[in-house]
Amino acid sequence: MKKFGMMIGVLAIFFSANCAIAERPVRFAVLAKRGVEKAMEQWSATGDYLSKKLNRDVRIVPLKFVEIEQALKGQTIDFLLANPAFYFESHYHHGQQERFCGPE
């Protein structure tokens, strides 16, 4: 629960500091390793909670393994919750900016 609270804090700081982003929904991607429908069942309540806490529209975007790279390249998502291998892949190959909660 402590990590979840930290995640909300980071999201709030990120979006309050960047007013241009405040106009559109936050696209929070999750790995849909058991299918899109299952991912939405699991994560939609989190999206609703974040929307209320941040006073912003937070949309959960379930992605299959093969869709993540394209979403990162096309910058169609704002945040990605997946296994650590995707962090290294996106950082090393695509120069993606870190948007992760936790120590640097």
ABEGO torsion letter per residue (X at the ends): XAAAAAAAAAAAAAAAABAAAAABBBBBBBBBAAEAAAAAAAAAAAAAAAAAAAGBBBBBBBBBAAAAAAAAAAGABABBBBBAAAAAAAAAAAGBBBBBBEBX
